Amino acid sequence: MMQGSDSKTKSQAAKQKTIVRSLYKAAKGLGTALPVLVGVILLLGLFRAFVSKQWISSVFTGGLLRDTVTAGAIGSISAGNPITSYIIGGELLKDGVSLLAITSFIVTWVTVGIVQLPAEASILGGRFAVMRNILSFGLAILVSVATVTTISMVQ
């Protein structure tokens, strides 16, 4: 009878250790991401100070295809991680940029990497790196169209 109770206590202790370990890993991950997020927020403040809403309106004119390709090109050149792209996308949405263009920007921001193309080419081969980036760009446009279409159908 005592052995069953002892087994339950060990099981609870193991669960508590797992929870504590998971909380530690989550806090460590948040601590790693926090400086990046703060940096992006500060950069967006600078961006807002130096780039006017009129300039954004002149780049994103409202033409869906043109805006989508333009945003995809900007996202391809300025690679980054998904968390920061969501913040930037939210700010662009506030400035009146279409959801299609923002989705294209976010997908290309993460999947296409013109900045890291030389490193990728040296490791994986030039032809592969170029083809991967071209295909990623084209598919990012298709993914953005499919995503916005799906969202508009659900609403």
WOKAPE-V221397 format. One line per field, one symbol per residue. ss: DSSP state (h for helix, s for strand, l for the rest). A space follows every 50 residues. Layout:
BEGIN
ss=???
END
This chain:
BEGIN
ss=lhhhhhhhhhhhhhhhhhhhhhhhhhhhhhhhhhhhhhhhhhhhhhhhhh llhhhhhhhllllhhhhhhhhhhhhhhllllhhhhhhhhhhhhhllllhh hhhhhhhhhhhlllllhhhhhhhhlhhhhhhhhhhhhhhhhhhhhhhhhh hhhhl
END
